[in-house]
């Protein structure tokens, strides 16, 4: 199966870690690229320390997050600071089409492995470096995770309520946004090399990538000199628009009314047709001016009904609505199940684990997840022996020297 995939024959040496980088190379592995992920037991990938954990037990081989962003890859544990480790890395560079890394700027140069050095080993090499702020500039050395990048790029100032402190989008937001750009940048560089024979260096800033998702707000400010206000779940062009409490413990339904026809339909569903004639709610302008009162009326109706029943009846009346799903709701979601979004795979330590499938389906070349994420050192012999052609004696000597850890 893997040999029929569109990226079969593409070789990637992956020094990415945590979420943003590995998520991108996971996409390429899904479609056939051979990805060798280099780690060290001396400096564990932070993702191995982040849950959810298998059976609720923390441990470097138990992280569901790590499994999800590294499925399909080969793993090599390597002491990059040693001379022997550096030699192995350069051998992998000779084999590779692409080298990726997500360290702070200057780390690769301090190891003597910057792009200009690697290009001497492999002239047509493609290398991608991704970090919060990019490799140059006054804030280049500002290191951190995607929650900091989300704050710097402006998401925290917009995703909040007017009377509360900033909340921000869920988790390390830019770690989930930037991988889309990372994967596409690598594919574009591979296409360029295919046409010209030229490699190149890609300097990707997570903050700059994330700014693309603030396009309307940025344009409104630069063109109209208008700064978007803090509105919580509200929308300047739709009312009602929000998330409303349903029956039960912490159950909610989101709904958005886009047209006057939908507003009248909602009034009918709530069995309050008189609301559509009430001067305070008869037009979009009046509803926008009385949103607190409107939200209270809707909440009085929703809080006595099951969230799924609300979703069903609202959608039947062409009103955009959805249950706010919990994790177990997502796993049992019939749409995701139909799409094969959750994929079970055999794991050497845990029997069977579940990871997410590719985020898109290609009809001629569907994704293929051939293996679980690597346990530490799992593929050392395959990488060194099969890919690089090292003898068993040489590999044993490297193990004895402590290079493969």
Secondary structure by P-SEA (a helix, b strand, c coil): cccccccccbbbbccccccaaaaaaaaaaaaccbbbbbbbcccccccccccccccccccccccaaaaaacccbbbbbcccccaaaaaaaaaaaaaccbbbbbccccccccccccaaaaaaacccbbbbbbcccccccccccccccaaaaaaaaccccccccccccccccccccccccaaaaaaaaaaaaaaaaaaccbbbbbbbbccccccccaaaaaaaaaaccccccccccccccccccccccccccccbbbbbbccaaaaaaaaaaacccccccccccccaaaaaacaaaaaaaaaaaaaaccaaaaaaaaaaacccccccccaaaaaacaaaaaaccbbbbbbccccbbbbbcccccccccccccccccccccccaaaaacccccccaaaaaaaaaacccc
